[in-house]
Amino acid sequence: MRRSLALALGALLVMTACDRSGAASAPSPFTIAATGDIACPTPPMPDDPMRRCQYDLVAELVKSLRPTRFLALGGEQYTFAGPPDYARRYDRYFGSLKPITDPVPGPMDWSDRAAYFTEFGKAAGAPLGSYSFDLGSWHVIALNSTPCFRDRGCGPGTPVYDWLSADLASHPNSVFPCTLAYFHDPRFLSVTWWERDGVPKGPEPRVFPLWAQLQSAGVDVVLAANAHNYERWAPQNTAGRLDPKHGITEFVVGTGGRRLLPLGPLPRPANLRAAQDTSYGVLWAQLGDGRMRYAWRSAPLQPTFQDAGTVRCH
């Protein structure tokens, strides 16, 4: 049997978790753990030569970190076909984390949104799949980016665009000097997960409307997944140009256990400051006044990788 934490840890998480408004007695500064692309349609595969389906180890890691919030970055449950089988796969390992889980959907999750909303309940942000909450001086925005890849996209006049506009207007920098947003589909990627030739791609145009709004509002950090690797990008503007004063620092964390896919050959893009494609794990972050301290955390039995630092709010 694979290593697992005692059930008492799950109970401890329930007792210490704050409510969805962030108003309970959670420690300050607040801590988060974030990852996406998580549960396979099969049980964990410890002996698989391709190292697929290691999501049990990632769940073990998250529980050991005891974060204030677990941000699930989409792709919570993959399936062969039909409704997501959360109960047999995702819930078996991540179910005890539900009281502190704030999810966003990926395309698999959103393909059966009724099952997704049933799985995560109020935390899923029905009917749009987008919502926000506050952690101390930080405003945190959970966005459903899947409509960006549908016929209407996510530009002005669409539900997700208009919802984000209203949320940003009601949470200005003058009140919330630090803002973090997260969604499944990144604006910047070294190599897209479906491209196997290692050809670098430019900024993802379909999520441009969301990124442009976030940039204009002075958002500091964006977390995403989709690419099954870990990437940290220097602060960039909407066009992908370095902008230390006003740019958004993006983290891609598609390392939740489904599978790992290569970053492709060198050279890496100039603004990609850290990346790895060999270890499942999470981004751990501490949200304090005026800054976010971050560190990569590898899951048990995974290769070690080091990336840590501080993002200061605009």
N, C-alpha and C positions, 0 to 999 in steps of 0.2 A: 504494500500500500504506500502511496506517495505521502510525503510529509504534509501534515496539516496542523493548523493551530487548534488549540482547545476551544470547545464551544463557549467557554467562559469569555473569550475575547469578543465574540459576537454580542453577548449580553452586555459587556462593558461598553461596546460601541453604542448600543441602544440607550443605555443609561446616560451617557455623556453627550449624545448628539443634541444639537440645538434644534429649535423648531425651524420651519421653512423660512421664517422671516429673519433668522439669524439673531433673534432677540434673547435666547435663553443663555444659560450660564456656561457657554463654551469659552475656552481659554482665549485670551487676546495677547498677541496677534493670532489671527485665525490661520489654520493650516488646511491645505487642500492636497489631494492626490488626484491625478488626472491621467486617463488613458482611454483609448478607443480600439475598435476592431478586436473584439473580445472572444466570445464563445463560439466554438465550432458547432456544426450539426451532429458531431460525434462526441463521445467522451474524450477526456484528455488522453493523449497518445505519448506516453513517456519514452517508448522505444522507437518512435518513428524516426527513420534516418533523415527525414527532411525537417525535423524539429517542429512539426505543426502541432497545434492544439495544446498549448501549454498554459491555458487560462486558469487552471487550478493554482499554479504557482503565483500568478499575478494576484489572484484573490488573496492568497496567503500573505503576500507582501503588503497589500493595502490594509489588511486587518492589523498587521504588525505595526504599521505606521500610525494607526489610530488618528486619522485626520478629522478635522471638523466637518469637512465635506468631501465626498467622492464625486468628481465630475466625470461622468461616463460620456465619452466624446463620439458616440454613434457606433453602429455596428455592434451593439450589445449582444445580439443573437443572430448568427448566420443559420440559414436553413438550405436544404436541398430544394424544397418546394413547399408551398402551403404556409399556414400560419407559423410564426416563430414558436419553437418549442422551449419556451423560457423555463418551464418547471423542471424539465429533465436535465438541462444543460446550465444555463446562466444562473438560475436560482440555486442550484445545488452548491455552487461555490460563492456566488456573490449575493445570495438572498439575504444573509444576515446584515449586509451593508445597506439595505433599502432605506432604513430611517435616515441615513445621511447621504443618499444618492440623489444627484441632480443630473438627469440624463438629457441628451439631445439625440434625435434619431439620425441614422444613416439610411441609405436607400432600402436596405433589407428590412429594417425596422418599420419604415414608413410604408412599405408595400402592404402591410397589414396593420394599419394604424389603430384599428379597434383593439387588436391584441396588444399593441404597444401601450395604449392608454390604460388598458386593463392591468397590464403588468406593473406599471409605475404609478398609476393612480394620479392623485393631485399633482405630484411632482413632475408629471410629463407635460404640463402646460396645455391641456386641451382647450380649444380645438386646433390651435395653430401649431402646437409643439414648441412655442417660444414663450419665454417668461423671464423674470429677473428677480433678484433678491439682493440684500445688502449684508455685508460682513464688515462691521465696524465702519471705517471710513471708505471702504471699497464698495462700489456698485458692480454687481456681477450679472452679465447678460447671457442667457442661454438661447441660442438661435437655431431654428430649423432651417438649414441651408438646402434641403432637398428640393424645394420648389424652384430654386435657381436653375435646375437642370430639366425643368418641365417646360411646356409650351409657353406659358406666360412669363417665365423667369421670375426674378425678384426685384424688378425695377420699380420706379414710382407708380403708385396706383395699385400695386399688388399687396395682399394682406400682410406678408412678412415685412415688406419695406415700410408700409404705413405704421405697423405696430412698432418697429424699431425707431422710427422718427419720433413717435409720441413718447416712447420710453426714454430716449436720449434727452428730449426736451424737458421732461419732468425730473431728470436727474443730472442737472448741469454740473460742470466742474467746480463751480463756486460752492456747491454743497457737497459733492462727492469728488474730491480731487484725484482719486484713483479709480480707474474702471478697467475691468477685465471682461472680455467677451469670449465665448467659445461656441463652435459649431463643427460639423463633421468635415466639410470640404474646404481645404486651405486655399488661400489666395496664392501662396508661393510654395513650390515644391522643387526639390532637386531633380527628381525623376518621378513621373506619375506611376502608380502601382501597376497599371495595365500596359505600360511600355517596357518591354524587355530589352530594348536595344541600347539603353543607357543614354538616350538623347535628352539633354536638358530641355525643359519646357519653360516658356515664359509665364508670367502671371496668369492665373485662371480667370478668363474674362467673365464667366458666368456668375461669379460671386463678387464681381467689381461693385455692383450697387450697394451691397452691404458694407464692404470694406471702405468705400468712399464715405459713407455716413459715419462709420466708426472713426475714420481718420479726421473728418471735419469736427467731430465732437471732442477730440482730444483723448480718445481711448488709448490706453497704455499698452495692453497685452492682449493678444488673441491666441487661443489654444484651438487646435484642430487635430484631425486624425486622417483617415482615408489611405494615405501612404503607410505601408506597414513597416515603418522605421521610425527613428527619432531624428528630428532636425530642429536646430535653433537658429533663427535668422536675426541679424542685426536690425535695428529700427529702420523701417523703410516707409516711403510714402506709397501712394496708390500705384505708381508706375514702377515700383521696385527699386527706386533710387535711395541711397543711404540718406537718412534724415535723423541724426541723433537727437535733435531738439523736439521734433514733432512727430516722428515716425512711430509706427507700431512694432513692437517686438513680437514675433510670431514663433510659437512652438508647435511642431507637428509631433504628435504622440500616438502613433498607430500601433502600439506595442503591447496590446492587451492580451495577446495569447493566440489569436487566430492563426497567424503565420507571419514570417518575416520575409521581406522581399528586398533585393539588393538596391543600393543607392545608384549603382552604375559606375562607369569608369571615371577616373580623374580627367581633367580638373573639375573641382567643385565650383559652383557659382561664387562670386566674390563676396556676397553678403551672407553666405551660409557659414556661420561661425562654429557650429558643432554638429556632428551627425554620426549615427551608427546604425548598422543593420544586422547586428549579431545577437542582441540581447533583448528579451522581453522585460518589461518593467513599466514604471510610471514616472511622471514628473511630479515631484513634491515641491510645494511652495508654501511660504509663510507670508501672509498678507499683513503688513504693518503700516504704520502711518508714513505715507510718502514713499513707500518702496515695497517691492516684492523680492524676497530672497528665494532662490530656486536651486534645486539640485536634482539630477537624475538619480533614480534608485533602480538597480537591477533586481529582478525577482530571484528567489532561491534557485540554485543550480545553473544560473546564467553567467555568461562571461561578464566580467566587471567593465565598467565604463565610467569615466569621470566627466561631469560637466556641472558646474555650479557658479553662482554669481548673484548679482543684484540688478533688478530693473527699477530705476527711479521714476516716479510719476512726473508727468509734464507739469 
